[in-house]
Amino acid sequence: MGEKIKPCICITGPTACGKTELALQLAEDFPVEIISMDSVMVYRGMDIGTAKPSSELRSIIKHHLIDIVEPIDAYSAGRFVRDAKESLSSIYSKGRVPLIVGGTLLYLKALRDGLAQLPERDSKIRQKLDQEAEVVGWPEMHRRLQIIDPDSAVRISSADGQRIQRALEVYELTGETLSALHKAQSSIQKTEINTIALVPETREKLSNRIEKRFDVMVSNGFIEEVKALKERGDLSLSTSSMRAVGYRQIWAFLDGEYIWKEARNKAIIATRQLAKRQMTWLRSESKIKKLNGPDPYISEVVKAELNDYFNIV
């Protein structure tokens, strides 16, 4: 079971909602170390498309779980839980305040509720499933999942190839459904997390912010970043890291699959769809405090929350 982890605070919300900016404001007033809860920021060389904090900023404010694996490597929710708990223990041992920041809600759920003991990824099975999906499409693979594991199929979108693949992979490896394995996790140690979600005042405001942010990333060298990753020679669109929103659309553009206007539109639409899924999950979580409003208001509310929670004056 291991050492019990103290309660902690998490700032989350949909992509492009201002989580990182708020965390950096809080770091001005609190002895904060940030634990990144982002499934793509863990990868080295994927900086611009993830809006990763600069190395200069990270030298001033300590960040954990950024640039810890190569893009060719798999990084799972299970590993995040292990890494995050190690970081929490380390931060508390120094008398500092851990602040979990990010929008990968699967990681939040895994850390908060515990994680079922799932098998490691199997590259051969994943390749086989990828090849099948190329022939029949992920919606058809989702229909297969409905037959095998209807509970998981309800939770997973027919467009979410990565999660469909994982659910089918787990079944092939274990003979057990993903939903059954998750139900067996009640005895697993959990972490108390006081979660604050930043939610947009309007969908239109977030949608516009997503579009502007993507264009800024492109002007900052996003296309060149993907080109450099492509030229490594060990990555492809079947690699987990390259399935990240924005990266896969630019990769396809570089392959000549799309003209730039089409690739840009697809990347922005995919990011908006990601934000919509994040908002749907957050709305279903009654224990998560949701905040919206002008930035100064949100900052003051969260500062007060930190003062109360950690008794820091």
Long-range contacts (C-beta under 8 A, 24 or more apart in sequence): 1-189, 2-85, 2-189, 3-89, 4-189, 5-85, 5-88, 5-89, 5-191, 5-192, 6-88, 6-92, 6-192, 7-191, 7-192, 7-193, 7-194, 7-309, 8-88, 8-98, 8-99, 8-100, 8-191, 8-192, 8-193, 8-194, 9-97, 9-98, 9-99, 9-100, 9-193, 9-194, 9-195, 9-196, 9-305, 9-306, 9-309, 9-310, 10-37, 10-99, 10-100, 10-101, 10-108, 10-193, 10-194, 10-195, 10-196, 11-99, 11-100, 11-101, 11-196, 11-197, 11-198, 11-302, 12-37, 12-100, 12-101, 12-102, 12-103, 12-105, 12-108, 12-195, 12-196, 12-197, 12-198, 12-282, 12-288, 13-103, 13-197, 13-198, 13-199, 13-278, 13-282, 14-103, 14-199, 14-200, 14-206, 14-274, 14-275, 14-276, 14-278, 14-279, 14-282, 15-103, 15-210, 15-245, 15-271, 15-274, 15-275, 15-278, 16-206, 16-209, 16-210, 16-213, 16-271, 16-275, 17-103, 17-198, 17-199, 17-200, 17-206, 17-209, 17-275, 18-198, 18-295, 19-101, 19-102, 19-103, 19-198, 20-51, 20-53, 20-101, 21-295, 22-198, 22-295, 22-298, 22-299, 22-302, 23-99, 23-101, 24-53, 24-57, 24-61, 25-299, 26-99, 26-299, 26-302, 26-303, 26-306, 27-61, 27-99, 29-303, 30-97, 30-99, 30-303, 30-306, 30-310, 30-312, 31-95, 31-96, 31-97, 32-61, 32-96, 32-97, 32-98, 32-99, 33-61, 33-62, 33-63, 33-64, 33-87, 33-91, 33-94, 33-96, 33-97, 33-98, 33-99, 34-61, 34-62, 34-63, 34-64, 34-99, 34-100, 34-101, 35-63, 35-64, 35-65, 35-84, 35-87, 35-88, 35-91, 35-98, 35-99, 35-100, 35-101, 36-63, 36-64, 36-65, 36-66, 36-101, 36-102, 37-65, 37-80, 37-84, 37-100, 37-101, 37-102, 37-103, 37-104, 37-107, 37-108, 38-65, 38-66, 38-102, 38-103, 38-104, 39-75, 39-80, 39-104, 39-106, 39-107, 39-244, 40-241, 40-244, 40-247, 41-65, 41-66, 41-67, 41-102, 42-66, 42-67, 42-68, 42-69, 42-75, 43-67, 43-69, 43-70, 43-71, 43-73, 43-75, 43-241, 44-68, 44-69, 44-70, 44-71, 45-70, 45-71, 45-225, 45-228, 45-229, 46-71, 46-225, 46-229, 46-241, 46-244, 46-247, 47-225, 48-217, 48-220, 48-221, 48-222, 48-225, 49-217, 49-222, 49-225, 49-226, 49-244, 49-246, 49-247, 49-250, 50-244, 51-213, 51-217, 64-90, 64-91, 71-229, 71-232, 71-235, 71-239, 71-241, 71-242, 72-234, 72-235, 72-239, 72-241, 73-241, 74-121, 74-240, 75-240, 76-120, 76-121, 77-106, 77-107, 77-110, 77-115, 78-110, 78-115, 78-118, 80-104, 80-107, 80-110, 80-111, 81-107, 81-110, 81-111, 81-115, 84-111, 85-111, 85-191, 88-191, 97-306, 97-310, 97-312, 100-193, 103-278, 105-278, 105-281, 105-282, 108-193, 108-195, 111-191, 111-193, 112-190, 112-191, 112-192, 112-193, 112-195, 113-185, 113-190, 114-185, 114-186, 114-188, 114-189, 114-190, 115-185, 115-188, 116-181, 116-182, 116-183, 116-184, 116-185, 116-188, 117-181, 117-184, 117-185, 118-170, 118-178, 118-181, 119-170, 119-173, 119-174, 121-166, 121-169, 122-169, 122-172, 122-173, 125-169, 125-172, 125-173, 126-165, 126-169, 126-238, 127-238, 129-165, 129-168, 129-169, 130-165, 130-238, 133-161, 133-164, 133-165, 138-164, 141-165, 141-168, 144-168, 148-177, 149-177, 149-178, 149-179, 149-180, 151-177, 151-179, 152-177, 152-178, 152-179, 157-277, 159-273, 161-243, 162-240, 162-243, 194-289, 194-305, 194-309, 195-285, 195-287, 195-288, 195-289, 196-288, 196-289, 196-291, 196-302, 196-305, 197-282, 197-285, 197-288, 197-289, 197-290, 197-291, 198-291, 198-292, 198-298, 199-279, 199-282, 199-290, 199-291, 199-292, 200-292, 201-292, 201-293, 206-275, 207-272, 210-268, 210-271, 210-272, 210-275, 211-268, 214-246, 214-264, 214-267, 214-268, 214-271, 217-246, 218-264, 222-246, 222-250, 223-250, 223-253, 223-254, 226-250, 226-251, 226-254, 227-254, 230-254, 245-270, 245-271, 245-274, 246-270, 246-271
